[in-house]
Amino acid sequence: MKIGLSYDLKDSVSAGSGQPEDALEEYDSIETVDALKAAIEAKGHTVVKLGGGREFLKQVLSKKVDFVFNISEGLGSYRSREAQAPSVLEMLDIPYSGADPQCLTVCLDKHLTKKLVAFAGVPTPKWSVIDHDNVKYVDWAALPSPAFVKPVWEGSSKGIRFNSLVRDPEQIKPIVTQLLKQYCQPVLVEEFISGEEVTVGVVGNNPPKLVGIMRVVPRQQNSDFVYSLEVKRDYLKLVDYECPAKLNKTILKDIEKYALKAFQVLECRDFSRVDFRISADGTPYFLEINPLAGLNPRSSDLIIMAKLLGLAYNDLIGSILEAALKRYPKCH
């Protein structure tokens, strides 16, 4: 099968003047693209690099691919940007891997995501959303405390720094004001859950199954640990990863239940990564879900998790591809 690979490289995207330092954080490296190409070719397919943006439009119209393995993050600061490539593919009736445009748009918006999973009975920290229109009316003292402050529709820990955890309500306003200016989108002020940081990998459909549950363990023990951008950029020195996570069996069962519930309620497809914090009483609190989780062969959480469980990179990518192809009868 002739499979196209859609992606956006850091080197191909211009951050533009006035953008935050982490503006290109979500975009991929050629290392990821080459690893995916090799993994798909190992399954007997031919791979065509489609790229992203205007290059993607040109290539997908001219290369006549049978299927697209999509990791494109989309361009701009729109909350629907991850839906750009899948929307084009649906318009052209080309099958592709991963979530559809609606799922990607909803899941990138943390506010909408939390509403849906909370309605489905999945615990999530209390939160408020502040935007340019309502910021002047906010009762800062009434916000959750301690609070975690972050942009509403970003991924890859963009806008999540050491100072995102705020204990003094008076400190929330300047951070919110700064984020509104830097990221040009609403800001989520969320109740901070002190405890373990856990991430969950999910692969497959009907039914989806857990790859594993991985605990992120800071080298310097601290219940207020924040898995921030600074940490992710220096993860080899600052954290260890534990998979399977050494947690109480009841907690592990709850994490599995809530991760699969979120995956299904949000109508994810093929694969995703789900993040939780575990409170002192053992409750797993849903933080967010990434239906377009990173697939870097060295540093992405889902890949680290798979390696710790003895699952090779090519096999994990193969299982994602297989799940996607099964959804399209004409690809069998």
C-alpha positions as CSV (number, residue, x, y, z in Angstrom):
1,M,0.0,0.0,0.0
2,K,1.2,3.5,-0.8
3,I,1.0,5.4,2.5
4,G,1.5,9.2,2.8
5,L,3.0,10.7,6.0
6,S,1.6,14.1,7.0
7,Y,3.6,16.2,9.5
8,D,4.8,19.7,10.4
9,L,8.5,20.1,11.0
10,K,9.9,22.6,13.4
11,D,12.4,23.7,10.8
12,S,9.6,24.3,8.3
13,V,7.3,26.5,10.5
14,S,8.0,30.1,11.2
15,A,7.1,31.2,14.7
16,G,6.8,34.9,13.7
17,S,7.7,37.9,15.7
18,G,6.2,38.4,19.1
19,Q,5.6,34.6,19.6
20,P,6.4,32.9,22.9
21,E,9.7,31.0,23.2
22,D,7.9,27.6,23.0
23,A,5.8,28.5,19.9
24,L,7.2,25.6,17.9
25,E,7.2,23.0,20.7
26,E,4.4,20.9,19.2
27,Y,6.0,20.5,15.8
28,D,8.1,17.4,14.9
29,S,11.7,16.7,14.1
30,I,13.0,14.8,11.0
31,E,14.1,12.1,13.5
32,T,10.4,11.4,14.2
33,V,9.4,11.4,10.5
34,D,12.2,9.1,9.5
35,A,11.5,6.7,12.4
36,L,7.8,6.5,11.4
37,K,8.7,6.0,7.7
38,A,11.0,3.1,8.6
39,A,8.3,1.6,10.9
40,I,5.6,1.7,8.3
41,E,8.0,0.4,5.6
42,A,8.8,-2.5,7.9
43,K,5.2,-3.5,7.5
44,G,5.6,-3.8,3.8
45,H,4.3,-0.5,2.7
46,T,5.7,2.3,0.5
47,V,5.9,5.7,2.3
48,V,5.6,9.1,0.7
49,K,6.5,12.2,2.8
50,L,3.7,14.7,2.4
51,G,4.9,17.3,4.9
52,G,2.5,20.0,6.1
53,G,0.8,23.2,5.2
54,R,1.0,24.2,1.6
55,E,3.5,21.5,0.8
56,F,1.0,18.9,2.2
57,L,-1.8,20.3,-0.1
58,K,0.4,20.1,-3.1
59,Q,1.7,16.6,-2.4
60,V,-1.5,15.0,-1.3
61,L,-3.1,16.1,-4.6
62,S,-0.2,14.9,-6.8
63,K,1.1,11.7,-5.1
64,K,-2.1,9.6,-5.2
65,V,-1.6,7.8,-1.9
66,D,-3.9,5.1,-0.7
67,F,-3.8,6.1,3.0
68,V,-2.2,8.8,5.2
69,F,-0.5,8.3,8.6
70,N,-1.2,11.6,10.1
71,I,0.8,13.4,12.8
72,S,0.3,16.9,11.5
73,E,-0.3,19.5,14.3
74,G,-1.6,22.2,11.9
75,L,-0.6,25.8,11.6
76,G,-1.5,28.9,13.5
77,S,-2.8,29.4,17.0
78,Y,-6.4,28.2,16.2
79,R,-8.0,25.7,18.5
80,S,-9.0,23.7,15.4
81,R,-5.5,23.6,13.9
82,E,-5.0,19.9,14.5
83,A,-8.1,19.3,12.4
84,Q,-6.6,20.9,9.3
85,A,-4.9,17.9,7.6
86,P,-7.7,15.4,8.5
87,S,-10.3,17.9,7.1
88,V,-8.5,18.0,3.8
89,L,-8.2,14.2,3.7
90,E,-11.9,13.8,4.3
91,M,-12.7,16.3,1.6
92,L,-10.6,14.2,-0.8
93,D,-12.0,10.9,0.5
94,I,-8.5,9.7,1.5
95,P,-8.5,7.4,4.6
96,Y,-6.1,8.3,7.4
97,S,-5.0,7.3,10.9
98,G,-6.0,8.9,14.2
99,A,-8.8,11.0,15.3
100,D,-11.3,12.9,13.1
101,P,-11.5,16.7,12.9
102,Q,-14.2,17.1,15.5
103,C,-12.4,15.0,18.1
104,L,-9.1,16.8,17.5
105,T,-10.8,20.2,17.9
106,V,-12.6,19.3,21.1
107,C,-9.6,17.6,22.7
108,L,-7.3,20.5,22.1
109,D,-9.7,22.7,24.0
110,K,-9.1,21.7,27.6
111,H,-12.3,23.5,28.7
112,L,-14.6,21.5,26.4
113,T,-12.8,18.3,27.1
114,K,-13.2,18.6,30.8
115,K,-16.9,19.4,30.5
116,L,-17.5,16.2,28.5
117,V,-15.5,13.9,30.7
118,A,-16.9,15.4,33.9
119,F,-20.4,14.8,32.5
120,A,-19.5,11.2,31.9
121,G,-18.5,10.7,35.5
122,V,-14.7,11.0,35.2
123,P,-13.2,13.1,38.1
124,T,-11.4,16.2,36.9
125,P,-10.1,19.2,38.9
126,K,-12.3,22.2,39.4
127,W,-11.6,24.9,36.9
128,S,-12.4,28.4,35.5
129,V,-11.7,29.9,32.1
130,I,-10.6,33.5,31.7
131,D,-10.5,35.3,28.4
132,H,-10.0,38.9,27.2
133,D,-13.7,39.6,27.6
134,N,-14.2,38.5,31.2
135,V,-10.7,39.2,32.8
136,K,-11.8,42.5,34.2
137,Y,-14.7,40.9,36.1
138,V,-12.8,38.0,37.7
139,D,-13.1,37.5,41.4
140,W,-9.5,36.3,41.8
141,A,-10.0,35.3,45.5
142,A,-12.8,32.9,44.4
143,L,-10.6,30.9,42.0
144,P,-9.3,27.4,43.0
145,S,-6.3,27.5,45.3
146,P,-3.7,26.3,44.9
147,A,-4.2,26.7,41.2
148,F,-2.6,25.5,38.0
149,V,-2.6,28.1,35.2
150,K,-2.2,27.2,31.5
151,P,-3.4,28.2,28.0
152,V,-6.7,26.5,27.1
153,W,-5.8,25.1,23.7
154,E,-2.2,24.2,23.6
155,G,-0.3,20.9,23.7
156,S,3.2,19.6,24.3
157,S,3.3,21.5,27.6
158,K,3.3,24.9,25.8
159,G,2.7,27.6,28.4
160,I,3.3,25.2,31.3
161,R,6.2,26.3,33.4
162,F,7.5,26.0,36.9
163,N,5.4,29.2,37.8
164,S,2.2,27.6,36.5
165,L,1.5,26.3,40.0
166,V,0.3,29.3,42.0
167,R,-0.5,29.2,45.8
168,D,-1.2,32.8,46.3
169,P,-4.5,34.0,44.6
170,E,-2.9,37.4,44.2
171,Q,-0.3,35.9,41.9
172,I,-2.8,34.4,39.5
173,K,-3.8,37.7,37.9
174,P,-0.3,38.7,36.5
175,I,0.3,35.1,35.2
176,V,-3.1,35.0,33.5
177,T,-2.5,38.5,32.0
178,Q,0.8,37.3,30.6
179,L,-0.6,34.1,29.1
180,L,-3.5,36.0,27.5
181,K,-1.0,38.3,25.8
182,Q,1.5,35.6,24.8
183,Y,-0.8,32.9,23.5
184,C,-3.8,35.0,22.3
185,Q,-6.3,32.5,23.7
186,P,-8.3,31.9,26.9
187,V,-6.5,30.7,30.1
188,L,-7.5,27.7,32.2
189,V,-7.2,28.2,36.0
190,E,-7.5,24.7,37.4
191,E,-7.4,23.3,41.0
192,F,-4.0,21.8,41.6
193,I,-4.0,18.2,42.6
194,S,-1.0,17.4,44.8
195,G,0.2,13.9,44.2
196,E,1.5,11.4,41.6
197,E,1.7,12.3,37.9
198,V,0.5,9.5,35.7
199,T,0.2,9.1,31.9
200,V,-1.7,6.3,30.1
201,G,-1.3,5.0,26.6
202,V,-4.3,3.7,24.7
203,V,-4.2,1.9,21.3
204,G,-7.0,0.3,19.2
205,N,-10.7,0.5,18.6
206,N,-13.7,-1.7,19.5
207,P,-12.4,-2.1,22.1
208,P,-9.5,0.2,22.7
209,K,-6.9,-1.3,25.1
210,L,-4.3,0.1,27.4
211,V,-0.6,0.1,26.3
212,G,0.3,0.8,29.9
213,I,0.1,3.1,32.9
214,M,3.3,5.1,33.5
215,R,4.3,7.1,36.6
216,V,6.5,10.2,36.2
217,V,8.8,10.2,39.1
218,P,10.8,13.4,39.9
219,R,14.4,12.8,40.9
220,Q,13.9,15.2,43.7
221,Q,10.8,14.0,45.5
222,N,8.1,16.6,45.7
223,S,4.3,16.2,45.9
224,D,4.0,19.6,44.1
225,F,6.0,18.3,41.2
226,V,5.0,19.9,37.9
227,Y,5.7,18.0,34.6
228,S,6.5,21.3,33.0
229,L,8.2,22.2,29.7
230,E,11.5,22.7,31.5
231,V,11.3,19.2,32.9
232,K,10.3,17.6,29.5
233,R,13.2,19.4,27.8
234,D,15.7,17.9,30.4
235,Y,13.8,14.7,31.3
236,L,16.9,12.5,31.3
237,K,18.3,14.5,34.3
238,L,15.1,15.4,36.2
239,V,12.7,12.4,36.1
240,D,12.5,8.7,36.0
241,Y,9.7,6.7,34.4
242,E,8.0,3.8,36.1
243,C,6.0,1.4,33.9
244,P,4.1,-0.5,35.0
245,A,3.3,2.1,37.6
246,K,3.7,0.8,41.2
247,L,0.4,2.0,42.5
248,N,-2.4,0.4,44.5
249,K,-4.5,-2.1,42.4
250,T,-7.7,-0.2,43.1
251,I,-6.1,3.0,41.9
252,L,-4.8,1.3,38.8
253,K,-8.2,-0.1,38.0
254,D,-9.7,3.3,38.3
255,I,-7.1,4.9,36.1
256,E,-7.8,2.2,33.4
257,K,-11.5,2.8,33.7
258,Y,-11.3,6.6,33.5
259,A,-8.7,6.5,30.6
260,L,-10.9,4.2,28.5
261,K,-14.0,6.2,29.4
262,A,-12.4,9.4,28.3
263,F,-11.1,7.8,25.1
264,Q,-14.6,6.6,24.2
265,V,-16.6,9.6,25.3
266,L,-14.4,11.9,23.3
267,E,-14.5,9.5,20.4
268,C,-10.8,9.1,19.9
269,R,-9.5,6.6,17.4
270,D,-6.5,4.3,17.0
271,F,-4.3,5.8,19.8
272,S,-4.0,8.5,22.4
273,R,-2.3,9.4,25.7
274,V,-4.3,10.4,28.8
275,D,-2.8,12.3,31.8
276,F,-3.9,12.1,35.4
277,R,-2.9,13.3,38.8
278,I,-3.5,11.0,41.8
279,S,-4.8,12.8,44.9
280,A,-3.9,11.9,48.5
281,D,-7.1,9.8,48.9
282,G,-6.2,7.8,45.7
283,T,-8.6,9.4,43.3
284,P,-7.2,9.7,39.7
285,Y,-8.1,13.2,38.4
286,F,-8.2,13.5,34.6
287,L,-6.1,16.4,33.4
288,E,-6.2,16.1,29.6
289,I,-6.1,13.8,26.6
290,N,-3.9,13.9,23.5
291,P,-5.5,12.1,20.6
292,L,-2.4,13.1,18.5
293,A,0.2,12.0,21.0
294,G,3.9,12.5,20.2
295,L,5.7,9.6,18.5
296,N,9.3,10.7,18.8
297,P,11.4,7.4,19.0
298,R,13.4,8.7,22.0
299,S,11.5,11.3,24.0
300,S,7.8,10.9,23.6
301,D,6.0,9.5,26.7
302,L,4.0,6.9,24.8
303,I,7.2,5.5,23.3
304,I,9.1,5.5,26.6
305,M,6.1,3.7,28.1
306,A,6.2,1.1,25.3
307,K,9.9,0.5,25.7
308,L,9.6,0.0,29.4
309,L,7.0,-2.7,28.7
310,G,9.2,-4.4,26.1
311,L,7.2,-3.2,23.1
312,A,9.4,-2.2,20.2
313,Y,8.9,1.1,18.3
314,N,8.0,-0.6,15.0
315,D,5.5,-2.8,16.7
316,L,3.7,0.0,18.5
317,I,3.5,2.0,15.3
318,G,2.4,-1.1,13.5
319,S,-0.5,-1.6,16.0
320,I,-1.6,2.0,15.5
321,L,-1.5,1.6,11.7
322,E,-3.4,-1.7,11.9
323,A,-6.1,-0.3,14.1
324,A,-6.5,2.6,11.6
325,L,-6.6,0.4,8.5
326,K,-9.3,-1.8,10.1
327,R,-11.7,1.1,10.1
328,Y,-11.7,1.3,6.3
329,P,-13.0,-1.8,4.5
330,K,-11.4,-0.7,1.3
331,C,-8.0,-0.8,3.0
332,H,-8.3,-4.5,4.0
